[in-house]
Structure formats: C-alpha cells, structure tokens
C-alpha cells in the first residue's frame, strides 16, 4: 500500500468523463483514499452505474451530473451547483476526450470539431469555471489534465487529438505561472497504453491497425499500465504532499516514448482498403456508443 486510505480526506474532486474507462478507474482510486468525487459525462445511466459501484464500497461519496463539456454554459452551471450543494471543489481532473485513427486527408470538419471541442474546449471551459471560483474564494486548487506523449512529438493519424492535447499542455504551463499566486497548481499526466474498452475500439479496431501506439510489446517494460499506477500518480498531484509541483506534464508509460515510437507512425504502411475496414469498425463502435447514450 503506497498511500494511506485517508490521504485525500476532505478533498472533493471533479472528474470529467468519469463514468467509463480511465476516468472511472481514477474516480474509484481517489474515492478509495478518502476523496469525494463528482463524475461528469453525457450519459446519466452510465454515470449512475459508476457512482453506484463506488458508493457501494465507500458510502455516498460519488455524485453525478450529465454535462456536455463542449458547452460552457452547461459547465459553469454544473460547477456552480457543486459549490452550492456540496461545497467548493479542491481538485479537477480533465479527462473527457474523443479520438479515433484516420488519415487526416479524409477527416471532415465535423470530425475535427468533435475531437477538438471535447478535448481542448472542454478542458479549458472546466478549468476556467473552477479556477474563477477558487480565485474569487481565495482557495487553493489542483488541476490535472490527461494528455499523451504526442504533445512532445506529434502523431500522424490522430492529428486533431494531438493538436488539442498539445494545446492543453500549453494551457498547463501557462496557467501554472499565472495562477501560482492564488495557490492553484496546474499539472498534467501523459499515460502510455492503458487499455479501456471504447478507446481501444477507436484506436486499435482491427488487426491491421494493431501496429500503432496501443501495443505492449513496444513498451520497454513489456506490459500495459495498470490503473492503480495511474491513480497513484494523480492521487499524489491531488494531495497536499507535493504543493511545489506545478506546470509539469509527467509521462507514465513504462519508458515507451523514450525507447520506441509511441505514435501511430507505423500505420503509414496501411492501404486504402485497410483504412476502409478501420473506418467501418470505428463507425460501428461510435454508433453503439451513441445508441447507449440515447437509450
């Protein structure tokens, strides 16, 4: 056991995209160490299921709000509701994301906007809504954004995501300096391969696409990351034990980006026929996700 189970007692942390995947895993980990968690996403039933799982083990510490982070009015109203009903947040995890692999020449403006608005706009809107209130109230806060190692290298075939994540990296460095005077720390983490169901369907949908950045054999440690490892890093950044860390993007990838291409550059070998199959698989996964949202 690395951290005491009460190490986040008194903390209240918002996790965007908190109903599934890494967001849900992080929420569970923070709750297990004493934090209250607020889960955001667009599907209330998915959020409720995640909260029920957390609350069954920890008591009523998880709360949900269906929020589209692309809409600032929704974001600001939801943050205001947290402040009013539960009290001020102490931390924020910018985790909401959208991504899929595709040749950039084939992207529509709508596809680009779907990714950029969720990743970049969503992170900025949520950061702004929380930051303004912390500054006004004279309270400290800790912001952690989920990035990728592509912020240092770029990556083909996921260009809108690479661009948007790089923008958040710039936001992290910029606000770390601007908001340090208020006691607000702004950091980011850049995970390597941490398998989650929907993300894997979009980034590794076929055998032909499996040569991308989602394979364990390209990692020096020869394994995928474990959610507890990622959770421990974020727990540290949300705790009071490292108040001198700000403006950093910390890789947690088993050395992947140092030893091998942690990008999708190898997909340049795919044919148009391969990309057609990949697109069909991605569209099917997206349609299934949309059907779940509207059910």
Beta strands, then each sheet from edge to edge (+ up, - down):
strand 1: 12-16
strand 2: 36-41
strand 3: 62-66
strand 4: 91-94
strand 5: 141-147
strand 6: 184-191
strand 7: 249-252
sheet 1: 3+ 2+ 1+ 4+ 5+ 6+ 7+
end
